[in-house]
Amino acid sequence: MISSEVIYPGLIKKMNQLTDLLENRVNENIIDSDMAWFLLEKNLEIAIKPKDEKEVVAALANIDDFIQTLN
């Protein structure tokens, strides 16, 4: 699903990292699956918007900042 909607390789990799992290947090009972889906969808919205490299860099930074809050 992620790679079909996100077209930039760096964002695909970052979204896969986020997906793995959210899965781990669900398995550790830190968040529930509904919250994980919500968080994934919010970040997916960020990942599918970029139209150029500058926007990709900004999206990567936003998603990376979010990932840091989960660590």
PyMOL Python script that loads the backbone (N, CA, C, O; Angstrom):
from pymol import cmd

cmd.read_pdbstr("""\
ATOM      1  N   MET A   1       0.823  -1.180   0.000  1.00  0.00           N
ATOM      2  CA  MET A   1       0.000   0.000   0.000  1.00  0.00           C
ATOM      3  C   MET A   1       0.877   1.257   0.000  1.00  0.00           C
ATOM      4  O   MET A   1       0.640   2.181  -0.778  1.00  0.00           O
ATOM      5  N   ILE A   2       1.871   1.286   0.858  1.00  0.00           N
ATOM      6  CA  ILE A   2       2.693   2.483   0.977  1.00  0.00           C
ATOM      7  C   ILE A   2       3.413   2.769  -0.334  1.00  0.00           C
ATOM      8  O   ILE A   2       3.394   3.900  -0.820  1.00  0.00           O
ATOM      9  N   SER A   3       4.040   1.763  -0.901  1.00  0.00           N
ATOM     10  CA  SER A   3       4.820   2.011  -2.118  1.00  0.00           C
ATOM     11  C   SER A   3       3.930   2.344  -3.306  1.00  0.00           C
ATOM     12  O   SER A   3       4.410   2.944  -4.268  1.00  0.00           O
ATOM     13  N   SER A   4       2.658   1.978  -3.276  1.00  0.00           N
ATOM     14  CA  SER A   4       1.780   2.304  -4.392  1.00  0.00           C
ATOM     15  C   SER A   4       1.335   3.760  -4.348  1.00  0.00           C
ATOM     16  O   SER A   4       1.004   4.328  -5.389  1.00  0.00           O
ATOM     17  N   GLU A   5       1.320   4.379  -3.164  1.00  0.00           N
ATOM     18  CA  GLU A   5       0.878   5.763  -3.038  1.00  0.00           C
ATOM     19  C   GLU A   5       2.041   6.740  -2.909  1.00  0.00           C
ATOM     20  O   GLU A   5       1.918   7.900  -3.302  1.00  0.00           O
ATOM     21  N   VAL A   6       3.150   6.293  -2.373  1.00  0.00           N
ATOM     22  CA  VAL A   6       4.321   7.146  -2.178  1.00  0.00           C
ATOM     23  C   VAL A   6       5.284   6.861  -3.314  1.00  0.00           C
ATOM     24  O   VAL A   6       5.667   5.714  -3.545  1.00  0.00           O
ATOM     25  N   ILE A   7       5.673   7.917  -4.025  1.00  0.00           N
ATOM     26  CA  ILE A   7       6.470   7.677  -5.240  1.00  0.00           C
ATOM     27  C   ILE A   7       7.963   7.915  -5.066  1.00  0.00           C
ATOM     28  O   ILE A   7       8.742   7.515  -5.931  1.00  0.00           O
ATOM     29  N   TYR A   8       8.389   8.551  -3.983  1.00  0.00           N
ATOM     30  CA  TYR A   8       9.816   8.827  -3.793  1.00  0.00           C
ATOM     31  C   TYR A   8      10.457   7.748  -2.919  1.00  0.00           C
ATOM     32  O   TYR A   8       9.964   7.460  -1.829  1.00  0.00           O
ATOM     33  N   PRO A   9      11.553   7.151  -3.393  1.00  0.00           N
ATOM     34  CA  PRO A   9      12.181   6.035  -2.661  1.00  0.00           C
ATOM     35  C   PRO A   9      12.531   6.350  -1.205  1.00  0.00           C
ATOM     36  O   PRO A   9      12.341   5.503  -0.332  1.00  0.00           O
ATOM     37  N   GLY A  10      13.032   7.541  -0.936  1.00  0.00           N
ATOM     38  CA  GLY A  10      13.370   7.894   0.444  1.00  0.00           C
ATOM     39  C   GLY A  10      12.154   7.901   1.349  1.00  0.00           C
ATOM     40  O   GLY A  10      12.222   7.492   2.508  1.00  0.00           O
ATOM     41  N   LEU A  11      11.039   8.372   0.805  1.00  0.00           N
ATOM     42  CA  LEU A  11       9.800   8.385   1.589  1.00  0.00           C
ATOM     43  C   LEU A  11       9.231   6.986   1.762  1.00  0.00           C
ATOM     44  O   LEU A  11       8.650   6.677   2.802  1.00  0.00           O
ATOM     45  N   ILE A  12       9.391   6.146   0.763  1.00  0.00           N
ATOM     46  CA  ILE A  12       8.941   4.754   0.900  1.00  0.00           C
ATOM     47  C   ILE A  12       9.707   4.085   2.032  1.00  0.00           C
ATOM     48  O   ILE A  12       9.121   3.412   2.880  1.00  0.00           O
ATOM     49  N   LYS A  13      11.022   4.277   2.034  1.00  0.00           N
ATOM     50  CA  LYS A  13      11.861   3.686   3.088  1.00  0.00           C
ATOM     51  C   LYS A  13      11.462   4.223   4.462  1.00  0.00           C
ATOM     52  O   LYS A  13      11.360   3.457   5.419  1.00  0.00           O
ATOM     53  N   LYS A  14      11.236   5.533   4.565  1.00  0.00           N
ATOM     54  CA  LYS A  14      10.865   6.151   5.837  1.00  0.00           C
ATOM     55  C   LYS A  14       9.492   5.649   6.303  1.00  0.00           C
ATOM     56  O   LYS A  14       9.295   5.412   7.494  1.00  0.00           O
ATOM     57  N   MET A  15       8.556   5.489   5.386  1.00  0.00           N
ATOM     58  CA  MET A  15       7.223   5.000   5.761  1.00  0.00           C
ATOM     59  C   MET A  15       7.290   3.533   6.179  1.00  0.00           C
ATOM     60  O   MET A  15       6.555   3.116   7.074  1.00  0.00           O
ATOM     61  N   ASN A  16       8.148   2.757   5.553  1.00  0.00           N
ATOM     62  CA  ASN A  16       8.327   1.367   5.987  1.00  0.00           C
ATOM     63  C   ASN A  16       8.909   1.319   7.392  1.00  0.00           C
ATOM     64  O   ASN A  16       8.514   0.484   8.207  1.00  0.00           O
ATOM     65  N   GLN A  17       9.853   2.220   7.674  1.00  0.00           N
ATOM     66  CA  GLN A  17      10.424   2.315   9.015  1.00  0.00           C
ATOM     67  C   GLN A  17       9.332   2.683  10.026  1.00  0.00           C
ATOM     68  O   GLN A  17       9.261   2.104  11.110  1.00  0.00           O
ATOM     69  N   LEU A  18       8.497   3.637   9.667  1.00  0.00           N
ATOM     70  CA  LEU A  18       7.406   4.040  10.550  1.00  0.00           C
ATOM     71  C   LEU A  18       6.426   2.894  10.775  1.00  0.00           C
ATOM     72  O   LEU A  18       5.977   2.670  11.899  1.00  0.00           O
ATOM     73  N   THR A  19       6.098   2.179   9.723  1.00  0.00           N
ATOM     74  CA  THR A  19       5.181   1.042   9.841  1.00  0.00           C
ATOM     75  C   THR A  19       5.739  -0.003  10.801  1.00  0.00           C
ATOM     76  O   THR A  19       5.013  -0.520  11.650  1.00  0.00           O
ATOM     77  N   ASP A  20       7.011  -0.311  10.669  1.00  0.00           N
ATOM     78  CA  ASP A  20       7.638  -1.282  11.573  1.00  0.00           C
ATOM     79  C   ASP A  20       7.607  -0.796  13.015  1.00  0.00           C
ATOM     80  O   ASP A  20       7.335  -1.569  13.934  1.00  0.00           O
ATOM     81  N   LEU A  21       7.885   0.475  13.206  1.00  0.00           N
ATOM     82  CA  LEU A  21       7.891   1.042  14.552  1.00  0.00           C
ATOM     83  C   LEU A  21       6.493   1.027  15.166  1.00  0.00           C
ATOM     84  O   LEU A  21       6.330   0.684  16.337  1.00  0.00           O
ATOM     85  N   LEU A  22       5.494   1.397  14.381  1.00  0.00           N
ATOM     86  CA  LEU A  22       4.118   1.369  14.887  1.00  0.00           C
ATOM     87  C   LEU A  22       3.697  -0.063  15.222  1.00  0.00           C
ATOM     88  O   LEU A  22       3.036  -0.300  16.233  1.00  0.00           O
ATOM     89  N   GLU A  23       4.082  -1.009  14.372  1.00  0.00           N
ATOM     90  CA  GLU A  23       3.770  -2.409  14.653  1.00  0.00           C
ATOM     91  C   GLU A  23       4.402  -2.852  15.968  1.00  0.00           C
ATOM     92  O   GLU A  23       3.765  -3.534  16.771  1.00  0.00           O
ATOM     93  N   ASN A  24       5.643  -2.465  16.182  1.00  0.00           N
ATOM     94  CA  ASN A  24       6.308  -2.808  17.441  1.00  0.00           C
ATOM     95  C   ASN A  24       5.590  -2.193  18.637  1.00  0.00           C
ATOM     96  O   ASN A  24       5.424  -2.847  19.667  1.00  0.00           O
ATOM     97  N   ARG A  25       5.167  -0.947  18.503  1.00  0.00           N
ATOM     98  CA  ARG A  25       4.479  -0.284  19.615  1.00  0.00           C
ATOM     99  C   ARG A  25       3.137  -0.932  19.910  1.00  0.00           C
ATOM    100  O   ARG A  25       2.725  -0.998  21.068  1.00  0.00           O
ATOM    101  N   VAL A  26       2.461  -1.404  18.895  1.00  0.00           N
ATOM    102  CA  VAL A  26       1.206  -2.144  19.112  1.00  0.00           C
ATOM    103  C   VAL A  26       1.506  -3.465  19.810  1.00  0.00           C
ATOM    104  O   VAL A  26       0.827  -3.826  20.771  1.00  0.00           O
ATOM    105  N   ASN A  27       2.512  -4.183  19.337  1.00  0.00           N
ATOM    106  CA  ASN A  27       2.872  -5.467  19.946  1.00  0.00           C
ATOM    107  C   ASN A  27       3.340  -5.319  21.388  1.00  0.00           C
ATOM    108  O   ASN A  27       3.191  -6.239  22.192  1.00  0.00           O
ATOM    109  N   GLU A  28       3.908  -4.157  21.713  1.00  0.00           N
ATOM    110  CA  GLU A  28       4.365  -3.895  23.080  1.00  0.00           C
ATOM    111  C   GLU A  28       3.249  -3.313  23.956  1.00  0.00           C
ATOM    112  O   GLU A  28       3.476  -2.976  25.118  1.00  0.00           O
ATOM    113  N   ASN A  29       2.051  -3.200  23.392  1.00  0.00           N
ATOM    114  CA  ASN A  29       0.886  -2.624  24.077  1.00  0.00           C
ATOM    115  C   ASN A  29       1.105  -1.179  24.509  1.00  0.00           C
ATOM    116  O   ASN A  29       0.565  -0.744  25.526  1.00  0.00           O
ATOM    117  N   ILE A  30       1.891  -0.442  23.744  1.00  0.00           N
ATOM    118  CA  ILE A  30       2.114   0.973  24.023  1.00  0.00           C
ATOM    119  C   ILE A  30       1.014   1.816  23.385  1.00  0.00           C
ATOM    120  O   ILE A  30       0.560   2.802  23.965  1.00  0.00           O
ATOM    121  N   ILE A  31       0.592   1.418  22.185  1.00  0.00           N
ATOM    122  CA  ILE A  31      -0.552   2.039  21.526  1.00  0.00           C
ATOM    123  C   ILE A  31      -1.451   0.936  21.014  1.00  0.00           C
ATOM    124  O   ILE A  31      -1.012  -0.198  20.822  1.00  0.00           O
ATOM    125  N   ASP A  32      -2.722   1.272  20.790  1.00  0.00           N
ATOM    126  CA  ASP A  32      -3.622   0.259  20.238  1.00  0.00           C
ATOM    127  C   ASP A  32      -3.622   0.348  18.713  1.00  0.00           C
ATOM    128  O   ASP A  32      -3.095   1.300  18.138  1.00  0.00           O
ATOM    129  N   SER A  33      -4.204  -0.630  18.080  1.00  0.00           N
ATOM    130  CA  SER A  33      -4.143  -0.698  16.617  1.00  0.00           C
ATOM    131  C   SER A  33      -4.892   0.455  15.956  1.00  0.00           C
ATOM    132  O   SER A  33      -4.484   0.922  14.893  1.00  0.00           O
ATOM    133  N   ASP A  34      -5.982   0.923  16.569  1.00  0.00           N
ATOM    134  CA  ASP A  34      -6.693   2.068  15.996  1.00  0.00           C
ATOM    135  C   ASP A  34      -5.799   3.302  15.967  1.00  0.00           C
ATOM    136  O   ASP A  34      -5.775   4.031  14.975  1.00  0.00           O
ATOM    137  N   MET A  35      -5.073   3.535  17.041  1.00  0.00           N
ATOM    138  CA  MET A  35      -4.164   4.676  17.096  1.00  0.00           C
ATOM    139  C   MET A  35      -3.034   4.500  16.086  1.00  0.00           C
ATOM    140  O   MET A  35      -2.631   5.467  15.440  1.00  0.00           O
ATOM    141  N   ALA A  36      -2.520   3.288  15.942  1.00  0.00           N
ATOM    142  CA  ALA A  36      -1.451   3.035  14.978  1.00  0.00           C
ATOM    143  C   ALA A  36      -1.923   3.355  13.560  1.00  0.00           C
ATOM    144  O   ALA A  36      -1.198   3.986  12.791  1.00  0.00           O
ATOM    145  N   TRP A  37      -3.132   2.923  13.216  1.00  0.00           N
ATOM    146  CA  TRP A  37      -3.668   3.220  11.888  1.00  0.00           C
ATOM    147  C   TRP A  37      -3.842   4.710  11.698  1.00  0.00           C
ATOM    148  O   TRP A  37      -3.519   5.240  10.634  1.00  0.00           O
ATOM    149  N   PHE A  38      -4.346   5.398  12.711  1.00  0.00           N
ATOM    150  CA  PHE A  38      -4.525   6.843  12.645  1.00  0.00           C
ATOM    151  C   PHE A  38      -3.184   7.537  12.386  1.00  0.00           C
ATOM    152  O   PHE A  38      -3.082   8.394  11.508  1.00  0.00           O
ATOM    153  N   LEU A  39      -2.170   7.166  13.148  1.00  0.00           N
ATOM    154  CA  LEU A  39      -0.844   7.774  13.008  1.00  0.00           C
ATOM    155  C   LEU A  39      -0.231   7.468  11.648  1.00  0.00           C
ATOM    156  O   LEU A  39       0.398   8.331  11.035  1.00  0.00           O
ATOM    157  N   LEU A  40      -0.418   6.238  11.181  1.00  0.00           N
ATOM    158  CA  LEU A  40       0.097   5.873   9.859  1.00  0.00           C
ATOM    159  C   LEU A  40      -0.582   6.698   8.774  1.00  0.00           C
ATOM    160  O   LEU A  40       0.080   7.194   7.863  1.00  0.00           O
ATOM    161  N   GLU A  41      -1.890   6.846   8.868  1.00  0.00           N
ATOM    162  CA  GLU A  41      -2.621   7.619   7.863  1.00  0.00           C
ATOM    163  C   GLU A  41      -2.186   9.081   7.845  1.00  0.00           C
ATOM    164  O   GLU A  41      -2.034   9.671   6.775  1.00  0.00           O
ATOM    165  N   LYS A  42      -1.984   9.667   9.021  1.00  0.00           N
ATOM    166  CA  LYS A  42      -1.549  11.064   9.087  1.00  0.00           C
ATOM    167  C   LYS A  42      -0.190  11.247   8.433  1.00  0.00           C
ATOM    168  O   LYS A  42       0.030  12.217   7.707  1.00  0.00           O
ATOM    169  N   ASN A  43       0.715  10.322   8.685  1.00  0.00           N
ATOM    170  CA  ASN A  43       2.042  10.412   8.076  1.00  0.00           C
ATOM    171  C   ASN A  43       2.012  10.053   6.597  1.00  0.00           C
ATOM    172  O   ASN A  43       2.803  10.580   5.815  1.00  0.00           O
ATOM    173  N   LEU A  44       1.117   9.175   6.212  1.00  0.00           N
ATOM    174  CA  LEU A  44       0.972   8.840   4.797  1.00  0.00           C
ATOM    175  C   LEU A  44       0.495  10.054   4.008  1.00  0.00           C
ATOM    176  O   LEU A  44       0.913  10.262   2.869  1.00  0.00           O
ATOM    177  N   GLU A  45      -0.372  10.846   4.608  1.00  0.00           N
ATOM    178  CA  GLU A  45      -0.810  12.083   3.958  1.00  0.00           C
ATOM    179  C   GLU A  45       0.389  12.994   3.686  1.00  0.00           C
ATOM    180  O   GLU A  45       0.467  13.630   2.635  1.00  0.00           O
ATOM    181  N   ILE A  46       1.304  13.050   4.624  1.00  0.00           N
ATOM    182  CA  ILE A  46       2.518  13.861   4.443  1.00  0.00           C
ATOM    183  C   ILE A  46       3.385  13.280   3.330  1.00  0.00           C
ATOM    184  O   ILE A  46       3.953  14.023   2.528  1.00  0.00           O
ATOM    185  N   ALA A  47       3.486  11.963   3.283  1.00  0.00           N
ATOM    186  CA  ALA A  47       4.390  11.290   2.341  1.00  0.00           C
ATOM    187  C   ALA A  47       3.906  11.321   0.893  1.00  0.00           C
ATOM    188  O   ALA A  47       4.718  11.233  -0.028  1.00  0.00           O
ATOM    189  N   ILE A  48       2.614  11.442   0.681  1.00  0.00           N
ATOM    190  CA  ILE A  48       2.123  11.412  -0.710  1.00  0.00           C
ATOM    191  C   ILE A  48       2.024  12.804  -1.339  1.00  0.00           C
ATOM    192  O   ILE A  48       1.794  12.918  -2.543  1.00  0.00           O
ATOM    193  N   LYS A  49       2.192  13.846  -0.554  1.00  0.00           N
ATOM    194  CA  LYS A  49       2.027  15.208  -1.072  1.00  0.00           C
ATOM    195  C   LYS A  49       3.205  15.760  -1.885  1.00  0.00           C
ATOM    196  O   LYS A  49       2.968  16.526  -2.818  1.00  0.00           O
ATOM    197  N   PRO A  50       4.443  15.415  -1.585  1.00  0.00           N
ATOM    198  CA  PRO A  50       5.558  16.068  -2.280  1.00  0.00           C
ATOM    199  C   PRO A  50       5.497  15.937  -3.799  1.00  0.00           C
ATOM    200  O   PRO A  50       5.184  14.886  -4.357  1.00  0.00           O
ATOM    201  N   LYS A  51       5.815  17.068  -4.438  1.00  0.00           N
ATOM    202  CA  LYS A  51       5.846  17.113  -5.898  1.00  0.00           C
ATOM    203  C   LYS A  51       7.254  17.341  -6.436  1.00  0.00           C
ATOM    204  O   LYS A  51       7.499  17.208  -7.636  1.00  0.00           O
ATOM    205  N   ASP A  52       8.189  17.690  -5.529  1.00  0.00           N
ATOM    206  CA  ASP A  52       9.570  17.897  -5.956  1.00  0.00           C
ATOM    207  C   ASP A  52      10.508  17.549  -4.798  1.00  0.00           C
ATOM    208  O   ASP A  52      10.066  17.232  -3.693  1.00  0.00           O
ATOM    209  N   GLU A  53      11.800  17.614  -5.075  1.00  0.00           N
ATOM    210  CA  GLU A  53      12.813  17.199  -4.095  1.00  0.00           C
ATOM    211  C   GLU A  53      12.779  18.045  -2.832  1.00  0.00           C
ATOM    212  O   GLU A  53      12.984  17.524  -1.736  1.00  0.00           O
ATOM    213  N   LYS A  54      12.525  19.329  -2.966  1.00  0.00           N
ATOM    214  CA  LYS A  54      12.448  20.214  -1.798  1.00  0.00           C
ATOM    215  C   LYS A  54      11.316  19.774  -0.867  1.00  0.00           C
ATOM    216  O   LYS A  54      11.492  19.741   0.351  1.00  0.00           O
ATOM    217  N   GLU A  55      10.178  19.442  -1.426  1.00  0.00           N
ATOM    218  CA  GLU A  55       9.041  18.979  -0.631  1.00  0.00           C
ATOM    219  C   GLU A  55       9.321  17.601  -0.028  1.00  0.00           C
ATOM    220  O   GLU A  55       8.850  17.294   1.067  1.00  0.00           O
ATOM    221  N   VAL A  56      10.078  16.781  -0.735  1.00  0.00           N
ATOM    222  CA  VAL A  56      10.455  15.461  -0.206  1.00  0.00           C
ATOM    223  C   VAL A  56      11.313  15.635   1.041  1.00  0.00           C
ATOM    224  O   VAL A  56      11.101  14.949   2.040  1.00  0.00           O
ATOM    225  N   VAL A  57      12.270  16.541   0.989  1.00  0.00           N
ATOM    226  CA  VAL A  57      13.145  16.790   2.136  1.00  0.00           C
ATOM    227  C   VAL A  57      12.320  17.248   3.335  1.00  0.00           C
ATOM    228  O   VAL A  57      12.552  16.796   4.456  1.00  0.00           O
ATOM    229  N   ALA A  58      11.371  18.132   3.108  1.00  0.00           N
ATOM    230  CA  ALA A  58      10.519  18.618   4.195  1.00  0.00           C
ATOM    231  C   ALA A  58       9.653  17.493   4.755  1.00  0.00           C
ATOM    232  O   ALA A  58       9.494  17.382   5.970  1.00  0.00           O
ATOM    233  N   ALA A  59       9.098  16.668   3.887  1.00  0.00           N
ATOM    234  CA  ALA A  59       8.267  15.549   4.333  1.00  0.00           C
ATOM    235  C   ALA A  59       9.089  14.549   5.138  1.00  0.00           C
ATOM    236  O   ALA A  59       8.640  14.065   6.177  1.00  0.00           O
ATOM    237  N   LEU A  60      10.285  14.242   4.661  1.00  0.00           N
ATOM    238  CA  LEU A  60      11.168  13.333   5.400  1.00  0.00           C
ATOM    239  C   LEU A  60      11.464  13.876   6.794  1.00  0.00           C
ATOM    240  O   LEU A  60      11.467  13.123   7.768  1.00  0.00           O
ATOM    241  N   ALA A  61      11.711  15.168   6.889  1.00  0.00           N
ATOM    242  CA  ALA A  61      11.997  15.779   8.189  1.00  0.00           C
ATOM    243  C   ALA A  61      10.788  15.691   9.110  1.00  0.00           C
ATOM    244  O   ALA A  61      10.932  15.392  10.296  1.00  0.00           O
ATOM    245  N   ASN A  62       9.600  15.947   8.577  1.00  0.00           N
ATOM    246  CA  ASN A  62       8.380  15.871   9.393  1.00  0.00           C
ATOM    247  C   ASN A  62       8.135  14.459   9.899  1.00  0.00           C
ATOM    248  O   ASN A  62       7.818  14.262  11.072  1.00  0.00           O
ATOM    249  N   ILE A  63       8.278  13.487   9.025  1.00  0.00           N
ATOM    250  CA  ILE A  63       8.042  12.098   9.421  1.00  0.00           C
ATOM    251  C   ILE A  63       9.120  11.640  10.391  1.00  0.00           C
ATOM    252  O   ILE A  63       8.828  10.934  11.356  1.00  0.00           O
ATOM    253  N   ASP A  64      10.358  12.034  10.143  1.00  0.00           N
ATOM    254  CA  ASP A  64      11.448  11.666  11.041  1.00  0.00           C
ATOM    255  C   ASP A  64      11.241  12.276  12.430  1.00  0.00           C
ATOM    256  O   ASP A  64      11.496  11.617  13.438  1.00  0.00           O
ATOM    257  N   ASP A  65      10.784  13.521  12.489  1.00  0.00           N
ATOM    258  CA  ASP A  65      10.469  14.140  13.785  1.00  0.00           C
ATOM    259  C   ASP A  65       9.402  13.331  14.520  1.00  0.00           C
ATOM    260  O   ASP A  65       9.499  13.122  15.729  1.00  0.00           O
ATOM    261  N   PHE A  66       8.398  12.885  13.797  1.00  0.00           N
ATOM    262  CA  PHE A  66       7.351  12.082  14.411  1.00  0.00           C
ATOM    263  C   PHE A  66       7.909  10.759  14.924  1.00  0.00           C
ATOM    264  O   PHE A  66       7.581  10.329  16.030  1.00  0.00           O
ATOM    265  N   ILE A  67       8.747  10.117  14.125  1.00  0.00           N
ATOM    266  CA  ILE A  67       9.351   8.848  14.535  1.00  0.00           C
ATOM    267  C   ILE A  67      10.135   9.033  15.826  1.00  0.00           C
ATOM    268  O   ILE A  67      10.115   8.159  16.692  1.00  0.00           O
ATOM    269  N   GLN A  68      10.816  10.143  15.963  1.00  0.00           N
ATOM    270  CA  GLN A  68      11.577  10.396  17.183  1.00  0.00           C
ATOM    271  C   GLN A  68      10.676  10.461  18.410  1.00  0.00           C
ATOM    272  O   GLN A  68      11.107  10.105  19.507  1.00  0.00           O
ATOM    273  N   THR A  69       9.439  10.907  18.248  1.00  0.00           N
ATOM    274  CA  THR A  69       8.518  10.951  19.395  1.00  0.00           C
ATOM    275  C   THR A  69       8.093   9.566  19.824  1.00  0.00           C
ATOM    276  O   THR A  69       7.684   9.373  20.969  1.00  0.00           O
ATOM    277  N   LEU A  70       8.180   8.593  18.928  1.00  0.00           N
ATOM    278  CA  LEU A  70       7.806   7.212  19.278  1.00  0.00           C
ATOM    279  C   LEU A  70       8.941   6.435  19.887  1.00  0.00           C
ATOM    280  O   LEU A  70       8.717   5.383  20.485  1.00  0.00           O
ATOM    281  N   ASN A  71      10.157   6.926  19.749  1.00  0.00           N
ATOM    282  CA  ASN A  71      11.317   6.213  20.291  1.00  0.00           C
ATOM    283  C   ASN A  71      11.537   6.517  21.741  1.00  0.00           C
ATOM    284  O   ASN A  71      12.474   5.995  22.346  1.00  0.00           O
TER     285      ASN A  71
END
""", "prot")
cmd.dss("prot")
cmd.show_as("cartoon", "prot")
cmd.util.cbc("prot")
cmd.orient("prot")
